Amino acid sequence: MSRPRVVIVGAGFAGYQTARTLSRLTRNKADIVLLNPTDYFLYLPLLPQVAAGVLEPRRVTVSLTGTLPGVRLVLGEADDIDLEVRTVHYTGPEGDGGTLSYDRLVLAVGSVNKLLPVPGVAEHAHGFRGLPEALYLRDHVTRQIELAASADDFKDCSARCTFVVVGAGYTGTEVAAQGQLFTDQLVRRKPLREGLRPRWLLLDIAPRVLPELDERLSSTADRVLRQRGVDVRTGTSVEEATSTGVRLSDGEFVDTRTLVWCVGVRPDPLVAGVGRPMERGRLLVDPYLQVPGHPEVFACGDAAAVPDLEKPGEYTAMTAQHAWRHGKAAGHNVAASFGIGTRRVYRHRDLGFVVDLGGVKAAANPLGIPLSGPLAGVVTRGYHLAAMPGNRVRVAADWLLDAVLPRQGVQLGLVRSWSVPLESASPELARVAGGPEKRAAVAAGAATPAGSGPGGSGRPGSPGASAAKTSAVRDPGNRPAPTSDDHAVPDPNKPAAPAPAPVRPVEGES
């Protein structure tokens, strides 16, 4: 008798935990296939520390093949799911396609950047959902400080050392907090003009930072940010972004070359094509994480609307804490469908939250106990080390080195502005000049077709579907994408980037 096949789409918090739980429970009694664009699990909460030069990029990645015994990894992006014939079609990293059949399917595709209809944002802002975006931001911030230090014009110098972060949730707050420390360290070795220092602005339309958390955590974070010099502006949004700055809702124009978009996330648009009932872009499931009408299909993580049994009538929030526990429940329930163990409903009470504010500062409320200062910093870092499925020693070693040694303020030049567009359903993948979408277009003797980007998913918001937009994305500066990150004259031996095309903002979910 052949083993049943389980296909898991996505290796974020939910998908990774589902695969790990199933691997442990089934003990080779099932064929487990994990479909993911990359060969690693990304520990997203520590990404701001990568952008700030605290951690090296590989520290926040965990090998899928090295930590998931008995799980077969297939590199690619799902672009079509047929529930009737039980197949998942995907496109590989080199543009080749394939189909996976399944007996059980787990959709754990996660989320993508939330876009709003703000003029200029799609062209001039960058998100913060994947490793390429963090690497780009670290290079970009370092470059702006270096250019500011050598600028003769006071206004140009001021604009280059001004950094605007939109969205004061978890990500935006930590990016601004870590960023201020990072740039302060950079200018110690590269002094700016007299009277200038790096300036970080944190904007949010909400009345306070971290509006989704307890007010005591919010006030602690706000106090630390302001003491550090971050310009926190609540009740303020961006009305327009240009190549030289942003116009705020209060009418002020801020000269800047850096706009980081952290306004939140929306479910991956892939689930909208499944053809089942949705809730605000998320696939509706029952308390067992099964899709009604298709008991062989499970969904978890940000793309699933899971009933919150602790709050009747509501759905669990789109947080890593819920996604991680969704995955564990999904793994148990998939195994139970094969007769291994018993299935369970998803039920979870928040045990507290932690927010790393850089250095020894943090805000935390473990078990509802509010903490701040160094003690909160110890709790926060201890939590991350306990939660990470690997690399704990390496992460701890980087933290120790950062405490005693200055950070390395150098540009690696590995990720260009146009390769990390804001509008992408795959922030974990950087666009590559001359990649599969370009080769396919050349072979067809036509322009790059929509839906043939890296991974070629063709779904709304994917690199392929937004090929025209991403080729025209620019740094907040004056140079076009192909050379926006160059340090000197472009190398004539390098492949040319796709030709710019008209760009328009994309309306995301509110």
NORNORMO-V399319 format. One record per residue. RES is the residue in three letters. SS is DSSP state (a for helix, b for strand, c for the rest). Layout:
# NORNORMO-V399319
RES,SS / RES,SS
This chain:
# NORNORMO-V399319
MET,c / SER,c / ARG,c / PRO,b / ARG,b / VAL,b / VAL,b / ILE,b / VAL,b / GLY,c / ALA,c / GLY,c / PHE,a / ALA,a / GLY,a / TYR,a / GLN,a / THR,a / ALA,a / ARG,a / THR,a / LEU,a / SER,a / ARG,a / LEU,a / THR,a / ARG,c / ASN,c / LYS,c / ALA,b / ASP,b / ILE,b / VAL,b / LEU,b / LEU,b / ASN,b / PRO,c / THR,c / ASP,c / TYR,b / PHE,b / LEU,b / TYR,c / LEU,a / PRO,a / LEU,a / LEU,a / PRO,a / GLN,a / VAL,a / ALA,a / ALA,c / GLY,c / VAL,c / LEU,c / GLU,c / PRO,a / ARG,a / ARG,a / VAL,a / THR,b / VAL,b / SER,b / LEU,a / THR,a / GLY,a / THR,a / LEU,c / PRO,c / GLY,c / VAL,b / ARG,b / LEU,b / VAL,b / LEU,b / GLY,c / GLU,b / ALA,b / ASP,b / ASP,b / ILE,b / ASP,b / LEU,c / GLU,c / VAL,c / ARG,c / THR,b / VAL,b / HIS,b / TYR,b / THR,b / GLY,c / PRO,c / GLU,c / GLY,c / ASP,c / GLY,b / GLY,b / THR,b / LEU,b / SER,b / TYR,c / ASP,c / ARG,b / LEU,b / VAL,b / LEU,b / ALA,c / VAL,c / GLY,c / SER,b / VAL,b / ASN,b / LYS,c / LEU,c / LEU,c / PRO,c / VAL,c / PRO,b / GLY,c / VAL,a / ALA,a / GLU,a / HIS,a / ALA,c / HIS,b / GLY,c / PHE,c / ARG,c / GLY,c / LEU,a / PRO,a / GLU,a / ALA,a / LEU,a / TYR,a / LEU,a / ARG,a / ASP,a / HIS,a / VAL,a / THR,a / ARG,a / GLN,a / ILE,a / GLU,a / LEU,a / ALA,a / ALA,a / SER,a / ALA,c / ASP,c / ASP,c / PHE,a / LYS,a / ASP,a / CYS,a / SER,a / ALA,a / ARG,a / CYS,c / THR,b / PHE,b / VAL,b / VAL,b / VAL,b / GLY,c / ALA,c / GLY,c / TYR,a / THR,a / GLY,a / THR,a / GLU,a / VAL,a / ALA,a / ALA,a / GLN,a / GLY,a / GLN,a / LEU,a / PHE,a / THR,a / ASP,a / GLN,a / LEU,a / VAL,a / ARG,a / ARG,a / LYS,c / PRO,c / LEU,c / ARG,c / GLU,c / GLY,c / LEU,c / ARG,c / PRO,c / ARG,b / TRP,b / LEU,b / LEU,b / LEU,b / ASP,b / ILE,c / ALA,c / PRO,c / ARG,c / VAL,c / LEU,c / PRO,c / GLU,c / LEU,c / ASP,c / GLU,a / ARG,a / LEU,a / SER,a / SER,a / THR,a / ALA,a / ASP,a / ARG,a / VAL,a / LEU,a / ARG,a / GLN,a / ARG,a / GLY,c / VAL,c / ASP,b / VAL,b / ARG,b / THR,b / GLY,c / THR,c / SER,c / VAL,b / GLU,b / GLU,b / ALA,b / THR,c / SER,c / THR,c / GLY,b / VAL,b / ARG,b / LEU,b / SER,c / ASP,c / GLY,c / GLU,c / PHE,b / VAL,b / ASP,b / THR,c / ARG,c / THR,b / LEU,b / VAL,b / TRP,b / CYS,c / VAL,c / GLY,c / VAL,b / ARG,b / PRO,b / ASP,c / PRO,a / LEU,a / VAL,a / ALA,a / GLY,a / VAL,a / GLY,c / ARG,c / PRO,c / MET,b / GLU,b / ARG,c / GLY,c / ARG,b / LEU,b / LEU,b / VAL,c / ASP,c / PRO,c / TYR,c / LEU,c / GLN,b / VAL,b / PRO,c / GLY,c / HIS,b / PRO,b / GLU,b / VAL,b / PHE,b / ALA,b / CYS,c / GLY,a / ASP,a / ALA,a / ALA,b / ALA,b / VAL,c / PRO,b / ASP,c / LEU,c / GLU,c / LYS,c / PRO,c / GLY,c / GLU,c / TYR,b / THR,c / ALA,c / MET,c / THR,c / ALA,a / GLN,a / HIS,a / ALA,a / TRP,a / ARG,a / HIS,a / GLY,a / LYS,a / ALA,a / ALA,a / GLY,a / HIS,a / ASN,a / VAL,a / ALA,a / ALA,a / SER,c / PHE,c / GLY,c / ILE,c / GLY,c / THR,c / ARG,c / ARG,c / VAL,c / TYR,c / ARG,c / HIS,c / ARG,c / ASP,c / LEU,c / GLY,c / PHE,c / VAL,b / VAL,b / ASP,b / LEU,c / GLY,c / GLY,c / VAL,c / LYS,c / ALA,b / ALA,b / ALA,b / ASN,c / PRO,a / LEU,a / GLY,a / ILE,c / PRO,c / LEU,b / SER,b / GLY,a / PRO,a / LEU,a / ALA,a / GLY,a / VAL,a / VAL,a / THR,a / ARG,a / GLY,a / TYR,a / HIS,a / LEU,a / ALA,a / ALA,a / MET,c / PRO,c / GLY,c / ASN,c / ARG,a / VAL,a / ARG,a / VAL,a / ALA,a / ALA,a / ASP,a / TRP,a / LEU,a / LEU,a / ASP,a / ALA,a / VAL,a / LEU,c / PRO,c / ARG,c / GLN,c / GLY,c / VAL,c / GLN,c / LEU,c / GLY,c / LEU,c / VAL,c / ARG,c / SER,a / TRP,a / SER,a / VAL,c / PRO,c / LEU,c / GLU,c / SER,c / ALA,c / SER,c / PRO,c / GLU,c / LEU,c / ALA,c / ARG,c / VAL,c / ALA,c / GLY,c / GLY,c / PRO,a / GLU,a / LYS,a / ARG,a / ALA,a / ALA,a / VAL,a / ALA,a / ALA,a / GLY,c / ALA,c / ALA,c / THR,c / PRO,c / ALA,c / GLY,c / SER,c / GLY,c / PRO,c / GLY,c / GLY,c / SER,c / GLY,c / ARG,c / PRO,c / GLY,c / SER,c / PRO,c / GLY,c / ALA,c / SER,c / ALA,a / ALA,a / LYS,a / THR,a / SER,c / ALA,c / VAL,c / ARG,c / ASP,c / PRO,c / GLY,c / ASN,c / ARG,c / PRO,c / ALA,a / PRO,a / THR,a / SER,c / ASP,c / ASP,c / HIS,c / ALA,c / VAL,c / PRO,c / ASP,c / PRO,c / ASN,c / LYS,c / PRO,c / ALA,c / ALA,c / PRO,c / ALA,c / PRO,c / ALA,c / PRO,c / VAL,c / ARG,c / PRO,c / VAL,c / GLU,c / GLY,c / GLU,c / SER,c
